[in-house]
């Protein structure tokens, strides 16, 4: 059973900014993550691979998982889970299953607190998003820049 | 002289002044051994690595030079890529270079800086990091000399900051979760 590339993958141009334009990110924090990767000139693909993780008795895929980013230079998948911690149990279960089925796949999960700390290391304040728009945290709009 | 009290925004001292001093002395001894008979360039990226660099240099007993780089911070929504805002003053071609880092977290910054330094063809290039927070590592950075592996906490002090503050604490402290402002 092999994972399949989805049609939403967009490899970033290593040398130019603006690779995020034209991609319909599922959550604002994913766009910020893509911008950060662009900033550090790290090539990325958005949801390029769908991993089947559960099948019915006839062998039909009934559950799959598409990590948010793949970084070909580091051969690592990144999953951003910026919703509140209590809502991540389902996602954790999927990641655990993926690791069981595909032990050679490297995947890192960034929880809301990890993403918040990363942004705050850049000197950026963050604000909570209402659940109706996906929850999680995004950069505060009126934030001035620090180092 | 007693260490300053823990700021209200911190919940614990993770690495005491004494523990840091002992470890930096050990790291300096390791560099002295590894680079015996060579002249060393210690390079750091401003500003977080400055205090570690200053102490490490004084714990290292080989001829050495210090040099500094600075890179632009990520600015949301502005696009663009990381830029060198202060370049090295000296040529490092054929030099033995050690990149001195305060903390390696995702590894993205170090990975980028290493690529810049490698392109200048030093004779050797190694990383010496005081703190290695590898739980969320993205870029696989080779660390030749490591001070401490630390847990997945936001830390300040000994050069590390939150919005420019706490760099002058002589110890490394963990920040309280509620001090990480969320509006």
Contacts between the chains, C-beta under 8 A, distances in Angstrom:
chain1	res1	chain2	res2	distance
A	15	B	81	8.0
A	17	B	79	3.9
A	17	B	80	4.9
A	17	B	81	5.8
A	18	B	79	5.4
A	32	B	76	6.2
A	35	B	74	7.4
A	35	B	76	6.8
A	35	B	77	7.5
A	35	B	79	7.2
A	36	B	74	5.6
A	36	B	108	7.4
A	37	B	108	7.8
A	38	B	79	7.5
A	38	B	81	6.6
A	39	B	74	4.8
A	39	B	80	7.0
A	39	B	81	5.7
A	39	B	82	5.4
A	40	B	81	7.6
A	40	B	82	5.7
A	40	B	108	4.3
A	40	B	109	7.0
A	40	B	111	7.2
A	40	B	112	5.2
A	41	B	81	5.6
A	41	B	82	7.0
A	41	B	112	6.4
A	42	B	108	6.5
A	42	B	111	7.7
A	42	B	138	7.7
A	42	B	139	7.4
A	71	B	138	6.7
A	74	B	138	6.2
A	74	B	139	5.8
A	74	B	140	6.1
A	76	B	138	6.3
A	78	B	138	6.9
A	108	B	136	6.1
A	108	B	137	7.4
A	108	B	138	6.4
A	110	B	136	6.4
A	113	B	177	7.6
A	114	B	136	5.5
A	114	B	152	7.5
A	116	B	180	6.1
A	116	B	182	6.7
A	117	B	154	4.9
A	117	B	180	6.7
A	118	B	105	7.6
A	118	B	106	6.9
A	118	B	136	7.9
A	120	B	154	6.9
A	120	B	162	6.8
A	120	B	180	5.6
A	120	B	181	7.6
A	121	B	105	7.1
A	121	B	154	7.6
A	122	B	73	5.5
A	122	B	74	5.0
A	123	B	73	6.4
A	123	B	163	5.5
A	123	B	164	7.5
A	124	B	74	8.0
A	124	B	76	6.5
A	125	B	181	5.4
A	125	B	183	6.6
A	126	B	181	7.6
A	126	B	182	5.6
A	126	B	183	7.3
A	127	B	182	6.6
A	127	B	183	4.0
A	128	B	182	5.7
A	128	B	183	7.0
A	137	B	182	6.3
A	139	B	76	4.7
A	140	B	183	5.5
A	143	B	76	7.6
A	145	B	73	6.7
A	145	B	75	5.7
A	146	B	73	7.5
A	146	B	163	4.9
A	146	B	164	6.0
A	147	B	47	6.8
A	147	B	73	5.1
A	147	B	161	7.8
A	147	B	164	6.8
